[in-house]
Amino acid sequence: MVSSILASDKLPDEEKDLARLADEMEVVVFAGTDTPSQVMAITLFHILWNPEVHQKLKAELAGAFPIASDANWNKIFRNIFLMW
């Protein structure tokens, strides 16, 4: 991406400045990490806020992953947190 910007004849030289490119790369990295986590957080909120959707999702997941639906998740998470 940076090489394309630097090679472009359409962009003025001030757009190719090192500080400007660093800012652009920061935005790309931030967008690649923050946006998916925000989408997941908002989706989880809406799933948990709506009991009907929550139960439907649990039923679908239990059907898709029958072995995981038999797991004792409280015990699993408790053991994971005790390891930390």
Secondary structure, DSSP 8 states (H G I E B T S, - for coil): -HHHHHH-SSS-GGGG-HHHHHHHHHHHHHHHHHHHHHHHHHHHHHHHH-HHHHHHHHHHHHHH-HHHHTS-HHHHHHHHHHH-
